């Protein structure tokens, strides 16, 4: 066991977070131990505490890092001068590519957030609800402008986000289409289903 190996683009903290996301995805946050994390990082367990305070801190960092990226993207999309359908497509493409390219972090943020402790748990739940409402508002705007079928926007958001969360099975699949093909197929189905 030695020092945490880094490359030019990643700090020791980044390496620990990446390995923690993989471990939490594979074993679940509750079952994963700091000893196991130290092993996959390649250091003694005591050395980890030079870089992080606790396992809970790691979960907090992973969840809020993902949430911040999603919120930043949503803000960009909301300010676009584009149709509601185009905004929805952009947002869905971001969600899909995040699930394809940053699967471990996104999976942990989506599934393990319930193990956050307050005040972080309450904050995260509020952010999730607010995000979904803002997403639904884009759909409602499209309905008003007669770009989108008259549907319940809240239900549409839940269906789309659950469909994207199903990309987990694509990662496990032995025979799969490319990430780009997956994205195009999902956009065709999800955005195409909204069109008036």
N, C-alpha and C positions, 0 to 999 in steps of 0.2 A: 504494500500500500504506500502511495506517495502523494504527490501534489495533484491537484485537479488539472487535467490537461485541457488547454484552451487553444483556440485558433485566433487568427486576427480579428474575426468578426464577432466572437462571442466571449463574454467575460466569464469568470468562474461562477458568478451568480446565474448567468444565462444557462450554463451547462447543468447546474444543479436543478434549475427549473425545468429544463428539457427532460432530464432523466426522471425527475419527480412526476412529470405529466405522464410519461410512459408507464412508470410503476403504478401510479394511481389508476390509469386506464386499465392495466392488466389485472391488478389485484383488488382495486377499489380503495378509496382513501382510508377507510376504517382498518382494512386488513394489512395495508402496507406499513412497514416499520422503517424507522430512521436507520436501523442497522442495514436493512436491505438496500436502502437508498445509498448509504455510504459505500456498500459493496459495488453497486453498479456505477457509481461515480469514480470509485477507485481510491478511496481514502478511509481512514479510521473514522468511526462514528463520531468521536469527540471532535475531529477536525471540521466536520460539517457545521458545528455550532460556532465556528469562527466566521461563517458566511451567512447563517440563518439562525433565527431564534427558535423556531419550532416547525413541526409538520403542518400545523394550522396556518402559519405564516406562508408556507409554500402554496397551500390551497388558495389562500387569499390572493396571493400574487398572480397565480394562474387564472383564476376566475375573473379578477378585475382587469387584468391585461387584455383578455379576450373581450370582455364587456366594453372596455374603452375603445378598442378597435372598431367594434360594431357601432357604437354610438358616434364615433367620428365619421364613419362611412355614411351612416344615416343622415347626419347633419349635412354632409356634402350633397347627398342625393336630394334631400328636401329643398335645398337652395338651387337645384338645377332648373334651368328654363326648358322643361321637357314635359311630355304627356305623362299622366299617371302610369300608364302601361310601361313606358320607358323607364320611369323611376323604379317601378316594381321589378322589372327585368334586371336593372343594374344592382338592386339590392339582393335579389335572388342569386345572381351570378357571384356576388361577393360571398354570400353564405355558402354556396356550393363549393367555390374554390377554396374557402377557408376549411371546409370539411375534408376536401381532397388533400390539400397541401399542409395543413396544420392540424391534422386529425387528433393527435393526442391531447393537445391543449384544449381544442374546441370540445372534444368529447368529455373531458374532465369538467370543464366549465358548465357544460349542458347537463351532466348526470350527477356530479359529485358536489355541486354547490350547496346542497342541503346540509352538508357537514360543516359549513362555515359557522362561526359563532358570532353572536351579537357584539357590537353593532353592525358588523359586516353582513351578517345574514339578512337583517331587515333592509339594509341598504341595497343589497344585491336583488332581493325580491322586488323592491320598489323599482329598481332600474329595469328589471325584466318586464314588469307590468307596463311601465312607461314606454319602453321600446315597442312592445306589441301594440299599444294604443296609437303611437305615432305611425307605425306601419299600417295599421287599420285606417288611419286618417287619410293616407295616400290613396287607398282603395276607395274610401268614401268620396274623395274628391273626383276620382275617375268615374264613379257612378253618377255623381251630380252632372259631370260634363258629358255623360252618355258615351263614354269610352268603354266602360265596364258594365257587364250584366248586373242587374239588381240582385245582389246577394248580401248575406250578412258578412260584413267586413271582418269582424272578430273571428268568426268561424273560418273564413278564408285564410287568415293569418295563421291560425292554429294548424290547419291542414297543410299549408305550405311549409311551415317550420318542422312539422312532424315528418313530412316527406323528405326534407333535407337531412333530418336526423337519422333517417333510414339509410343514409350513405354508409353507415357503419357496416351494413351487410355487403356493400360493394367492396370495402376494404378486406373483408374476410373471404370473398369469393376467389376461387381458384382460376376461373375463366371469366375475365371481365373486359369490358370495353375500356378505352382510355378515359382519363379524367375529362378531357375536352369533349369527347363524345357523350359522356355521362351528363355533362353540363348542358350541352345542346338539347339532348333528349328531355331533360328535366324542364328546361326553359320552354320548349315546345308544348309540353303537357301542362305545366303550371301557369304560364302566361297565356298560352293559347286558350286555356279553359276559362279565362276571365273575359276575353274579348267579346264585345257585344255583336 
